[in-house]
């Protein structure tokens, strides 16, 4: 088993670049200087020899190599070095990754690379790995054959709707670019949870009715919890999706103000680890479950980090069931996610945390809010 060495926060990251365009590697070295140690391989065999003989934290692979295929190289690295962060580097999005590559990589990067963002993202992921302190987790996630794919449309939608002046027709066109997902969004939009009794027949009307924030969460729920997976039970996926949407709405109401959308997104994603095999729900052990399996919260946080989601969301997902680990005072993003999932009876409410944060007098209000939202659907 090939494993990367532990890297202190101030140590340079050891990276491997495998590709035909060495100017990409040169630009990274120029931008990041001694904060990285970068090796370059032009061919698949050369890259494998380097990985087998040295330690790297991450590998950046272009689809085209001087010899061999970038996709095939990622597949071999997945088997031989599952803890290595595997990134596919695409040329302005023109080289669409094949399905095999999506199963073999952790992140998709687009040229021109943002060197600082790349370094920050890799360091955040590696720091999360150290905080979670679970070698089994990295091993398990690295070897899963069919991870839920990154919610690409959701992330694109988030970027587009950061512009407050974006037109509803432009948002609708983006959602409609995936007809299957658009149909799922319409079905969710017409549920009692969102429709308010009004029939919504097209995506443009959904955008106007829901607003960008709610639509973003519906799209994300449709992408993450709506995909078909081998051996997955459709009823269980539907229940997890609906629970996640309800938790999201609760969290947004529990934490009004500038952090509302962040809390809602964290609560929506808090259960994503339950999509993965061999994860534990600590307070509800199952027959035959190994005590050293990662918890679903750990696995979910790790998956979000691989997708490149913001560290705030990653940490909220990791700690939503155990909020005492969060550096929050009062009710913050982690706390709102915890309370929302607890009100839905999906995690035990941490009574000691409630008392320590001075929130005991808010219990009745929380329960009333949960009852109100249950009444909506």
C-alpha positions as a Markdown table, in Angstrom:
| # | Residue | x | y | z |
|---|---|---|---|---|
| 1 | Unk | 0.0 | 0.0 | 0.0 |
| 2 | Unk | 1.4 | 3.4 | -1.0 |
| 3 | Unk | 0.5 | 6.2 | 1.4 |
| 4 | Unk | 1.4 | 9.8 | 1.4 |
| 5 | Unk | 3.5 | 11.1 | 4.3 |
| 6 | Unk | 1.9 | 13.3 | 7.0 |
| 7 | Unk | 2.6 | 16.9 | 6.2 |
| 8 | Unk | 2.8 | 19.7 | 8.8 |
| 9 | Unk | 0.8 | 22.8 | 8.0 |
| 10 | Unk | 4.0 | 24.8 | 7.3 |
| 11 | Unk | 5.7 | 22.1 | 5.2 |
| 12 | Unk | 5.7 | 22.3 | 1.4 |
| 13 | Unk | 3.2 | 20.1 | -0.3 |
| 14 | Unk | 4.6 | 17.4 | -2.4 |
| 15 | Unk | 2.8 | 17.3 | -5.8 |
| 16 | Unk | 3.1 | 15.3 | -8.9 |
| 17 | Unk | 2.1 | 16.7 | -12.3 |
| 18 | Unk | 1.5 | 14.2 | -15.1 |
| 19 | Unk | 0.7 | 15.7 | -18.5 |
| 20 | Unk | 1.9 | 16.8 | -21.9 |
| 21 | Unk | 1.7 | 20.6 | -21.2 |
| 22 | Unk | 4.6 | 21.2 | -18.8 |
| 23 | Unk | 3.9 | 25.0 | -18.8 |
| 24 | Unk | 1.1 | 24.3 | -16.4 |
| 25 | Unk | 3.6 | 22.8 | -13.9 |
| 26 | Unk | 6.0 | 25.7 | -14.5 |
| 27 | Unk | 3.3 | 28.2 | -13.7 |
| 28 | Unk | 2.4 | 26.5 | -10.4 |
| 29 | Unk | 6.1 | 26.6 | -9.4 |
| 30 | Unk | 6.4 | 30.2 | -10.3 |
| 31 | Unk | 3.3 | 31.2 | -8.4 |
| 32 | Unk | 3.8 | 29.0 | -5.3 |
| 33 | Unk | 7.6 | 28.9 | -5.0 |
| 34 | Unk | 8.9 | 26.9 | -2.0 |
| 35 | Unk | 5.4 | 26.2 | -0.7 |
| 36 | Unk | 5.3 | 23.2 | -3.0 |
| 37 | Unk | 7.7 | 20.5 | -4.2 |
| 38 | Unk | 6.6 | 19.6 | -7.7 |
| 39 | Unk | 7.7 | 16.6 | -9.7 |
| 40 | Unk | 6.8 | 16.4 | -13.4 |
| 41 | Unk | 6.1 | 13.2 | -15.5 |
| 42 | Unk | 5.2 | 13.3 | -19.2 |
| 43 | Unk | 4.2 | 9.7 | -19.5 |
| 44 | Unk | 2.1 | 7.2 | -17.5 |
| 45 | Unk | 4.9 | 4.8 | -16.7 |
| 46 | Unk | 7.1 | 7.7 | -15.5 |
| 47 | Unk | 4.3 | 8.9 | -13.2 |
| 48 | Unk | 3.7 | 5.5 | -11.7 |
| 49 | Unk | 7.5 | 5.0 | -11.1 |
| 50 | Unk | 7.6 | 8.3 | -9.2 |
| 51 | Unk | 4.6 | 7.4 | -7.0 |
| 52 | Unk | 6.0 | 4.0 | -6.2 |
| 53 | Unk | 9.3 | 5.5 | -5.2 |
| 54 | Unk | 8.4 | 8.7 | -3.5 |
| 55 | Unk | 5.7 | 10.3 | -1.3 |
| 56 | Unk | 3.2 | 12.8 | -2.7 |
| 57 | Unk | 0.1 | 14.4 | -1.2 |
| 58 | Unk | -1.7 | 14.9 | -4.5 |
| 59 | Unk | -1.4 | 14.3 | -8.2 |
| 60 | Unk | -2.5 | 16.5 | -11.1 |
| 61 | Unk | -3.2 | 14.6 | -14.3 |
| 62 | Unk | -4.0 | 15.9 | -17.7 |
| 63 | Unk | -6.1 | 13.7 | -20.1 |
| 64 | Unk | -3.3 | 13.6 | -22.7 |
| 65 | Unk | 0.1 | 12.3 | -21.8 |
| 66 | Unk | 3.2 | 11.7 | -23.9 |
| 67 | Unk | 2.5 | 8.0 | -23.4 |
| 68 | Unk | -0.6 | 6.4 | -21.9 |
| 69 | Unk | -3.9 | 7.9 | -20.9 |
| 70 | Unk | -4.6 | 10.2 | -18.0 |
| 71 | Unk | -7.9 | 8.4 | -17.2 |
| 72 | Unk | -6.1 | 5.0 | -17.1 |
| 73 | Unk | -3.4 | 6.5 | -14.9 |
| 74 | Unk | -6.0 | 7.8 | -12.4 |
| 75 | Unk | -7.5 | 4.3 | -12.3 |
| 76 | Unk | -4.1 | 2.7 | -11.4 |
| 77 | Unk | -3.4 | 5.3 | -8.8 |
| 78 | Unk | -6.8 | 4.7 | -7.2 |
| 79 | Unk | -5.9 | 1.1 | -6.8 |
| 80 | Unk | -2.2 | 1.5 | -5.7 |
| 81 | Unk | -2.4 | 4.8 | -3.8 |
| 82 | Unk | -6.0 | 5.3 | -2.7 |
| 83 | Unk | -5.1 | 8.1 | -0.2 |
| 84 | Unk | -3.4 | 10.2 | -2.8 |
| 85 | Unk | -5.6 | 13.2 | -3.8 |
| 86 | Unk | -6.3 | 12.6 | -7.5 |
| 87 | Unk | -7.1 | 15.7 | -9.6 |
| 88 | Unk | -7.9 | 15.8 | -13.3 |
| 89 | Unk | -6.8 | 19.0 | -15.1 |
| 90 | Unk | -8.9 | 20.0 | -18.1 |
| 91 | Unk | -8.3 | 22.6 | -20.7 |
| 92 | Unk | -10.9 | 25.3 | -20.2 |
| 93 | Unk | -13.6 | 22.6 | -19.9 |
| 94 | Unk | -13.2 | 21.5 | -23.5 |
| 95 | Unk | -11.9 | 18.0 | -22.6 |
| 96 | Unk | -15.0 | 16.5 | -20.9 |
| 97 | Unk | -13.9 | 13.7 | -18.5 |
| 98 | Unk | -15.1 | 10.2 | -19.3 |
| 99 | Unk | -17.3 | 8.3 | -16.9 |
| 100 | Unk | -14.3 | 6.1 | -15.9 |
| 101 | Unk | -12.3 | 9.2 | -14.9 |
| 102 | Unk | -15.2 | 10.5 | -12.8 |
| 103 | Unk | -15.0 | 7.3 | -10.7 |
| 104 | Unk | -11.3 | 7.6 | -10.3 |
| 105 | Unk | -10.7 | 11.2 | -9.3 |
| 106 | Unk | -11.4 | 13.5 | -6.4 |
| 107 | Unk | -11.5 | 16.8 | -8.1 |
| 108 | Unk | -11.8 | 18.4 | -11.6 |
| 109 | Unk | -9.6 | 21.4 | -12.1 |
| 110 | Unk | -9.8 | 23.8 | -15.1 |
| 111 | Unk | -7.1 | 25.7 | -16.8 |
| 112 | Unk | -5.8 | 28.3 | -16.2 |
| 113 | Unk | -5.3 | 27.0 | -12.7 |
| 114 | Unk | -5.7 | 29.3 | -9.7 |
| 115 | Unk | -2.5 | 28.4 | -7.8 |
| 116 | Unk | -3.5 | 29.9 | -4.5 |
| 117 | Unk | -7.0 | 28.3 | -4.6 |
| 118 | Unk | -5.4 | 25.0 | -5.5 |
| 119 | Unk | -2.9 | 25.1 | -2.6 |
| 120 | Unk | -5.6 | 26.3 | -0.1 |
| 121 | Unk | -8.0 | 23.6 | -1.2 |
| 122 | Unk | -5.4 | 20.8 | -1.0 |
| 123 | Unk | -4.2 | 22.0 | 2.4 |
| 124 | Unk | -7.8 | 22.1 | 3.7 |
| 125 | Unk | -8.5 | 18.6 | 2.6 |
| 126 | Unk | -5.3 | 17.3 | 4.2 |
| 127 | Unk | -6.0 | 19.2 | 7.4 |
| 128 | Unk | -9.4 | 17.7 | 7.5 |
| 129 | Unk | -7.9 | 14.2 | 7.1 |
| 130 | Unk | -5.7 | 14.9 | 10.1 |
| 131 | Unk | -8.5 | 16.2 | 12.2 |
| 132 | Unk | -10.7 | 13.3 | 11.5 |
| 133 | Unk | -7.8 | 11.0 | 12.4 |
| 134 | Unk | -9.2 | 8.0 | 10.7 |
| 135 | Unk | -6.9 | 6.0 | 8.4 |
| 136 | Unk | -9.8 | 3.7 | 7.7 |
| 137 | Unk | -11.9 | 6.6 | 6.4 |
| 138 | Unk | -9.4 | 7.6 | 3.8 |
| 139 | Unk | -8.9 | 4.0 | 2.8 |
| 140 | Unk | -12.7 | 3.3 | 2.6 |
| 141 | Unk | -13.5 | 6.5 | 0.6 |
| 142 | Unk | -10.5 | 5.9 | -1.7 |
| 143 | Unk | -11.6 | 2.4 | -2.6 |
| 144 | Unk | -15.4 | 3.0 | -3.1 |
| 145 | Unk | -16.0 | 2.2 | -6.7 |
| 146 | Unk | -19.0 | 4.5 | -7.3 |
| 147 | Unk | -18.9 | 7.6 | -5.2 |
| 148 | Unk | -21.8 | 10.1 | -5.6 |
| 149 | Unk | -20.5 | 12.5 | -8.3 |
| 150 | Unk | -19.8 | 16.1 | -7.4 |
| 151 | Unk | -23.0 | 18.1 | -7.8 |
| 152 | Unk | -21.7 | 20.0 | -10.8 |
| 153 | Unk | -24.9 | 21.8 | -11.8 |
| 154 | Unk | -25.5 | 22.9 | -8.2 |
| 155 | Unk | -22.0 | 24.4 | -7.9 |
| 156 | Unk | -22.4 | 26.2 | -11.3 |
| 157 | Unk | -25.8 | 27.4 | -10.1 |
| 158 | Unk | -24.3 | 28.8 | -6.9 |
| 159 | Unk | -21.7 | 30.7 | -8.8 |
| 160 | Unk | -24.2 | 32.1 | -11.3 |
| 161 | Unk | -26.7 | 33.2 | -8.6 |
| 162 | Unk | -24.1 | 35.1 | -6.6 |
| 163 | Unk | -24.9 | 37.8 | -9.1 |
| 164 | Unk | -28.0 | 39.4 | -7.6 |
| 165 | Unk | -29.0 | 40.8 | -11.0 |
| 166 | Unk | -29.0 | 37.4 | -12.8 |
| 167 | Unk | -32.2 | 36.9 | -14.8 |
| 168 | Unk | -34.7 | 34.2 | -13.9 |
| 169 | Unk | -34.6 | 33.0 | -17.5 |
| 170 | Unk | -30.8 | 32.4 | -17.3 |
| 171 | Unk | -31.2 | 30.4 | -14.1 |
| 172 | Unk | -34.0 | 28.4 | -15.6 |
| 173 | Unk | -32.0 | 27.7 | -18.7 |
| 174 | Unk | -29.2 | 26.3 | -16.5 |
| 175 | Unk | -31.5 | 23.9 | -14.7 |
| 176 | Unk | -33.2 | 22.9 | -17.9 |
| 177 | Unk | -29.8 | 21.9 | -19.3 |
| 178 | Unk | -30.3 | 18.6 | -17.5 |
| 179 | Unk | -33.9 | 17.5 | -18.3 |
| 180 | Unk | -33.9 | 14.6 | -15.9 |
| 181 | Unk | -32.8 | 16.8 | -13.0 |
| 182 | Unk | -35.3 | 19.5 | -14.1 |
| 183 | Unk | -38.1 | 17.0 | -13.9 |
| 184 | Unk | -37.0 | 16.0 | -10.4 |
| 185 | Unk | -36.8 | 19.7 | -9.3 |
| 186 | Unk | -40.4 | 20.3 | -10.6 |
| 187 | Unk | -41.6 | 17.2 | -8.7 |
| 188 | Unk | -40.0 | 18.5 | -5.5 |
| 189 | Unk | -41.2 | 22.0 | -6.1 |
| 190 | Unk | -44.8 | 20.8 | -6.4 |
| 191 | Unk | -44.6 | 18.9 | -3.1 |
| 192 | Unk | -46.5 | 20.4 | -0.2 |
| 193 | Unk | -43.2 | 21.4 | 1.4 |
| 194 | Unk | -42.6 | 24.0 | -1.3 |
| 195 | Unk | -45.7 | 24.7 | -3.4 |
| 196 | Unk | -48.0 | 26.3 | -0.9 |
| 197 | Unk | -50.9 | 24.6 | -2.9 |
| 198 | Unk | -49.9 | 26.3 | -6.2 |
| 199 | Unk | -49.3 | 24.1 | -9.2 |
| 200 | Unk | -45.9 | 24.9 | -10.8 |
| 201 | Unk | -45.5 | 23.5 | -14.4 |
| 202 | Unk | -42.2 | 24.9 | -15.7 |
| 203 | Unk | -38.7 | 25.7 | -14.4 |
| 204 | Unk | -39.0 | 29.5 | -15.0 |
| 205 | Unk | -42.1 | 29.6 | -12.8 |
| 206 | Unk | -40.2 | 27.6 | -10.2 |
| 207 | Unk | -37.3 | 30.1 | -10.2 |
| 208 | Unk | -39.7 | 33.0 | -9.8 |
| 209 | Unk | -41.8 | 31.3 | -7.1 |
| 210 | Unk | -38.9 | 29.8 | -5.0 |
| 211 | Unk | -36.2 | 32.3 | -5.4 |
| 212 | Unk | -32.6 | 31.5 | -6.1 |
| 213 | Unk | -31.6 | 30.2 | -2.6 |
| 214 | Unk | -34.4 | 27.6 | -2.3 |
| 215 | Unk | -33.9 | 26.6 | -5.9 |
| 216 | Unk | -30.2 | 26.0 | -5.4 |
| 217 | Unk | -31.0 | 23.6 | -2.5 |
| 218 | Unk | -33.6 | 21.8 | -4.5 |
| 219 | Unk | -31.2 | 21.3 | -7.4 |
| 220 | Unk | -28.5 | 20.1 | -5.0 |
| 221 | Unk | -30.9 | 17.6 | -3.4 |
| 222 | Unk | -32.0 | 16.4 | -6.8 |
| 223 | Unk | -28.4 | 15.8 | -7.9 |
| 224 | Unk | -27.1 | 14.2 | -4.7 |
| 225 | Unk | -30.0 | 12.2 | -3.5 |
| 226 | Unk | -31.7 | 11.6 | -6.9 |
| 227 | Unk | -29.0 | 9.6 | -8.7 |
| 228 | Unk | -29.6 | 5.9 | -9.3 |
| 229 | Unk | -27.1 | 3.7 | -7.5 |
| 230 | Unk | -26.6 | 0.0 | -7.6 |
| 231 | Unk | -28.3 | -1.8 | -4.6 |
| 232 | Unk | -29.7 | 1.5 | -3.4 |
| 233 | Unk | -33.3 | 1.4 | -2.3 |
| 234 | Unk | -35.3 | 4.2 | -4.0 |
| 235 | Unk | -37.6 | 4.6 | -0.9 |
| 236 | Unk | -34.6 | 5.1 | 1.4 |
| 237 | Unk | -33.0 | 7.6 | -1.0 |
| 238 | Unk | -36.4 | 9.5 | -1.2 |
| 239 | Unk | -36.7 | 9.6 | 2.6 |
| 240 | Unk | -33.1 | 10.8 | 3.0 |
| 241 | Unk | -33.6 | 13.5 | 0.4 |
| 242 | Unk | -36.9 | 14.7 | 2.0 |
| 243 | Unk | -35.4 | 14.6 | 5.5 |
| 244 | Unk | -32.4 | 16.6 | 4.3 |
| 245 | Unk | -34.7 | 19.2 | 2.6 |
| 246 | Unk | -36.8 | 19.5 | 5.8 |
| 247 | Unk | -33.6 | 19.9 | 7.9 |
| 248 | Unk | -32.5 | 22.6 | 5.5 |
| 249 | Unk | -35.7 | 24.6 | 5.9 |
| 250 | Unk | -35.5 | 24.2 | 9.7 |
| 251 | Unk | -31.9 | 25.4 | 9.9 |
| 252 | Unk | -32.6 | 28.5 | 7.8 |
| 253 | Unk | -35.5 | 29.4 | 10.2 |
| 254 | Unk | -33.4 | 28.6 | 13.3 |
| 255 | Unk | -30.6 | 30.9 | 12.2 |
| 256 | Unk | -32.1 | 33.9 | 10.4 |
| 257 | Unk | -29.8 | 36.6 | 9.1 |
| 258 | Unk | -26.6 | 36.5 | 7.1 |
| 259 | Unk | -25.7 | 32.9 | 8.0 |
| 260 | Unk | -29.2 | 31.5 | 7.1 |
| 261 | Unk | -28.3 | 30.2 | 3.7 |
| 262 | Unk | -25.0 | 28.6 | 4.9 |
| 263 | Unk | -26.9 | 26.9 | 7.8 |
| 264 | Unk | -29.5 | 25.6 | 5.3 |
| 265 | Unk | -26.9 | 24.2 | 3.0 |
| 266 | Unk | -25.0 | 22.6 | 5.8 |
| 267 | Unk | -28.2 | 20.9 | 7.1 |
| 268 | Unk | -29.1 | 19.8 | 3.6 |
| 269 | Unk | -25.7 | 18.1 | 3.2 |
| 270 | Unk | -25.4 | 16.7 | 6.8 |
| 271 | Unk | -26.8 | 13.3 | 5.9 |
| 272 | Unk | -24.8 | 12.8 | 2.6 |
| 273 | Unk | -22.5 | 10.3 | 4.3 |
| 274 | Unk | -25.4 | 7.9 | 4.7 |
| 275 | Unk | -25.2 | 7.3 | 0.9 |
| 276 | Unk | -21.9 | 5.5 | 1.4 |
| 277 | Unk | -21.5 | 1.9 | 2.3 |
| 278 | Unk | -19.9 | 0.7 | 5.5 |
| 279 | Unk | -20.5 | 3.8 | 7.6 |
| 280 | Unk | -21.9 | 3.9 | 11.2 |
| 281 | Unk | -24.7 | 5.7 | 12.8 |
| 282 | Unk | -23.2 | 5.5 | 16.3 |
| 283 | Unk | -26.5 | 5.8 | 18.3 |
| 284 | Unk | -28.2 | 3.1 | 16.1 |
| 285 | Unk | -25.7 | 0.2 | 15.6 |
| 286 | Unk | -26.6 | -2.4 | 13.0 |
| 287 | Unk | -25.9 | -6.2 | 13.2 |
| 288 | Unk | -22.5 | -7.1 | 11.8 |
| 289 | Unk | -21.2 | -3.5 | 11.9 |
| 290 | Unk | -17.6 | -3.0 | 12.7 |
| 291 | Unk | -16.7 | -0.6 | 15.5 |
| 292 | Unk | -13.9 | 0.9 | 13.6 |
| 293 | Unk | -16.0 | 1.8 | 10.5 |
| 294 | Unk | -16.1 | 5.6 | 10.0 |
| 295 | Unk | -19.3 | 7.4 | 11.1 |
| 296 | Unk | -21.6 | 8.8 | 8.4 |
| 297 | Unk | -20.7 | 12.3 | 9.5 |
| 298 | Unk | -17.0 | 11.7 | 9.1 |
| 299 | Unk | -17.6 | 10.1 | 5.7 |
| 300 | Unk | -19.9 | 12.8 | 4.5 |
| 301 | Unk | -17.4 | 15.6 | 5.5 |
| 302 | Unk | -14.6 | 13.8 | 3.7 |
| 303 | Unk | -16.7 | 13.4 | 0.6 |
| 304 | Unk | -17.6 | 17.1 | 0.6 |
| 305 | Unk | -13.9 | 18.0 | 0.9 |
| 306 | Unk | -13.2 | 15.8 | -2.1 |
| 307 | Unk | -15.9 | 17.6 | -4.0 |
| 308 | Unk | -14.1 | 20.9 | -3.2 |
| 309 | Unk | -17.0 | 22.4 | -1.1 |
| 310 | Unk | -16.1 | 25.2 | 1.3 |
| 311 | Unk | -14.4 | 24.2 | 4.5 |
| 312 | Unk | -17.2 | 25.8 | 6.6 |
| 313 | Unk | -19.6 | 23.3 | 5.1 |
| 314 | Unk | -17.2 | 20.4 | 5.5 |
| 315 | Unk | -16.7 | 21.1 | 9.1 |
| 316 | Unk | -20.4 | 21.6 | 9.8 |
| 317 | Unk | -21.2 | 18.3 | 8.3 |
| 318 | Unk | -18.4 | 16.6 | 10.3 |
| 319 | Unk | -19.7 | 18.1 | 13.5 |
| 320 | Unk | -23.5 | 18.3 | 13.1 |
| 321 | Unk | -24.2 | 15.3 | 15.3 |
| 322 | Unk | -21.6 | 16.3 | 17.9 |
| 323 | Unk | -21.7 | 20.1 | 18.1 |
| 324 | Unk | -19.5 | 20.4 | 21.2 |
| 325 | Unk | -16.5 | 20.1 | 18.8 |
| 326 | Unk | -17.4 | 23.3 | 17.0 |
| 327 | Unk | -15.8 | 26.6 | 18.0 |
| 328 | Unk | -19.2 | 28.4 | 18.2 |
| 329 | Unk | -20.8 | 30.5 | 20.9 |
| 330 | Unk | -24.6 | 30.3 | 21.0 |
| 331 | Unk | -26.4 | 29.0 | 17.9 |
| 332 | Unk | -24.2 | 29.0 | 14.8 |
| 333 | Unk | -24.1 | 27.1 | 11.6 |
| 334 | Unk | -23.1 | 23.8 | 13.2 |
| 335 | Unk | -25.6 | 24.3 | 16.0 |
| 336 | Unk | -28.5 | 25.1 | 13.6 |
| 337 | Unk | -27.7 | 21.9 | 11.6 |
| 338 | Unk | -27.6 | 19.9 | 14.8 |
| 339 | Unk | -30.9 | 21.2 | 16.2 |
| 340 | Unk | -32.6 | 20.8 | 12.8 |
| 341 | Unk | -31.6 | 17.2 | 12.5 |
| 342 | Unk | -32.4 | 16.6 | 16.2 |
| 343 | Unk | -35.9 | 18.1 | 15.8 |
| 344 | Unk | -36.5 | 15.6 | 13.0 |
| 345 | Unk | -35.4 | 12.8 | 15.3 |
| 346 | Unk | -32.5 | 11.9 | 13.1 |
| 347 | Unk | -29.8 | 12.6 | 15.7 |
| 348 | Unk | -30.0 | 12.8 | 19.5 |
| 349 | Unk | -30.2 | 16.3 | 20.8 |
| 350 | Unk | -27.0 | 17.1 | 22.8 |
| 351 | Unk | -28.5 | 18.4 | 26.0 |
| 352 | Unk | -25.2 | 19.2 | 27.6 |
| 353 | Unk | -24.3 | 21.4 | 24.6 |
| 354 | Unk | -27.7 | 23.1 | 24.8 |
| 355 | Unk | -27.1 | 24.0 | 28.4 |
| 356 | Unk | -23.5 | 25.0 | 27.9 |
| 357 | Unk | -24.5 | 27.4 | 25.0 |
| 358 | Unk | -27.3 | 29.0 | 27.1 |
| 359 | Unk | -30.0 | 27.8 | 24.7 |
| 360 | Unk | -32.2 | 25.9 | 27.0 |
| 361 | Unk | -35.0 | 28.5 | 27.0 |
| 362 | Unk | -35.2 | 28.2 | 23.2 |
| 363 | Unk | -36.4 | 24.6 | 23.2 |
| 364 | Unk | -40.1 | 25.4 | 23.1 |
| 365 | Unk | -39.6 | 27.8 | 20.2 |
| 366 | Unk | -37.7 | 25.1 | 18.3 |
| 367 | Unk | -40.4 | 22.6 | 18.8 |
| 368 | Unk | -43.1 | 25.0 | 17.7 |
| 369 | Unk | -41.1 | 25.9 | 14.6 |
| 370 | Unk | -40.7 | 22.2 | 13.7 |
| 371 | Unk | -44.4 | 21.6 | 14.2 |
| 372 | Unk | -45.2 | 24.5 | 11.9 |
| 373 | Unk | -42.9 | 23.2 | 9.2 |
| 374 | Unk | -44.4 | 19.7 | 9.6 |
| 375 | Unk | -47.8 | 21.2 | 9.0 |
| 376 | Unk | -46.6 | 22.6 | 5.7 |
| 377 | Unk | -45.9 | 19.2 | 4.3 |
